[in-house]
Amino acid sequence: MNRFLYLGLIFLFILTGGATAEEAQVTLAKGLDELLQVTQRSSGGPAMAEELEPVLRRRIGFDFMTRRAIGPGWRQLSPGQRTEATELFTKLIIRRYSDQFTPGEQPEFKILRVNSPAPGKAEIPTSLIYKGSRYKITYRMEDRNGWLITDILAEGVSLISNYRSQFDSLYKKRGVDSVMESLRSSVERL
């Protein structure tokens, strides 16, 4: 993360008196900086997932993401199943996210102009250069007693929508037990 950009975002935050969209942008910049620090010192593999887990748990609203990803089936889950589903989905996302990084290969993030579609919500597009390729990643954030990432769009494809279509199909065909089994087997395969 460019230190000058980060300092500039903090200065903007101070000048605007904590305007919500700018606060989200500062939060994201700080999170990406933490992520880069972890990937820089990590040896990779399962160790990277372990090292990234506390950073990602602080920055991502996994409970909101899980509820949205499961969709209508969420209401049919017992409280125990909801807790298990959230933990399984969290592990799945953390492991898949950490698998995207290779030790010694540092991604370069550039935060673009923040958009605030509604109060308490922000969409922050970024440009990611990794291994010579450029990607457009948009982080959707919500103010949930602090700014949390609640969806990630990679090249315009929503992580939540992608999982929701899978889980919704399973739910409609075979009910909530098949959704839970899908989550368990996905985590076991990783």
ChimeraX attribute file (.defattr): number of C-alpha atoms within 10 A of each C-alpha:
attribute: neighborCount
match mode: 1-to-1
recipient: residues
	/A:1	19
	/A:2	13
	/A:3	10
	/A:4	9
	/A:5	14
	/A:6	19
	/A:7	13
	/A:8	13
	/A:9	19
	/A:10	19
	/A:11	12
	/A:12	16
	/A:13	19
	/A:14	13
	/A:15	10
	/A:16	11
	/A:17	10
	/A:18	14
	/A:19	12
	/A:20	19
	/A:21	26
	/A:22	23
	/A:23	22
	/A:24	29
	/A:25	27
	/A:26	24
	/A:27	21
	/A:28	21
	/A:29	23
	/A:30	17
	/A:31	18
	/A:32	20
	/A:33	16
	/A:34	16
	/A:35	18
	/A:36	19
	/A:37	14
	/A:38	18
	/A:39	22
	/A:40	18
	/A:41	12
	/A:42	20
	/A:43	14
	/A:44	20
	/A:45	15
	/A:46	14
	/A:47	12
	/A:48	23
	/A:49	23
	/A:50	16
	/A:51	18
	/A:52	22
	/A:53	20
	/A:54	11
	/A:55	16
	/A:56	23
	/A:57	13
	/A:58	14
	/A:59	20
	/A:60	20
	/A:61	20
	/A:62	22
	/A:63	17
	/A:64	16
	/A:65	22
	/A:66	23
	/A:67	19
	/A:68	18
	/A:69	23
	/A:70	28
	/A:71	18
	/A:72	16
	/A:73	20
	/A:74	20
	/A:75	12
	/A:76	13
	/A:77	19
	/A:78	11
	/A:79	11
	/A:80	9
	/A:81	15
	/A:82	19
	/A:83	14
	/A:84	16
	/A:85	23
	/A:86	20
	/A:87	15
	/A:88	21
	/A:89	25
	/A:90	22
	/A:91	20
	/A:92	18
	/A:93	17
	/A:94	20
	/A:95	20
	/A:96	14
	/A:97	15
	/A:98	22
	/A:99	15
	/A:100	10
	/A:101	21
	/A:102	18
	/A:103	14
	/A:104	12
	/A:105	11
	/A:106	15
	/A:107	19
	/A:108	16
	/A:109	21
	/A:110	18
	/A:111	21
	/A:112	12
	/A:113	12
	/A:114	17
	/A:115	15
	/A:116	17
	/A:117	10
	/A:118	10
	/A:119	10
	/A:120	16
	/A:121	21
	/A:122	26
	/A:123	23
	/A:124	23
	/A:125	21
	/A:126	19
	/A:127	15
	/A:128	17
	/A:129	15
	/A:130	16
	/A:131	12
	/A:132	8
	/A:133	8
	/A:134	13
	/A:135	14
	/A:136	15
	/A:137	21
	/A:138	23
	/A:139	22
	/A:140	21
	/A:141	27
	/A:142	25
	/A:143	18
	/A:144	13
	/A:145	7
	/A:146	13
	/A:147	25
	/A:148	25
	/A:149	26
	/A:150	23
	/A:151	23
	/A:152	22
	/A:153	18
	/A:154	15
	/A:155	10
	/A:156	10
	/A:157	12
	/A:158	17
	/A:159	16
	/A:160	19
	/A:161	17
	/A:162	12
	/A:163	18
	/A:164	21
	/A:165	14
	/A:166	14
	/A:167	24
	/A:168	20
	/A:169	14
	/A:170	20
	/A:171	21
	/A:172	13
	/A:173	10
	/A:174	11
	/A:175	16
	/A:176	23
	/A:177	15
	/A:178	16
	/A:179	22
	/A:180	22
	/A:181	13
	/A:182	16
	/A:183	20
	/A:184	16
	/A:185	11
	/A:186	14
	/A:187	17
	/A:188	10
	/A:189	7
	/A:190	11
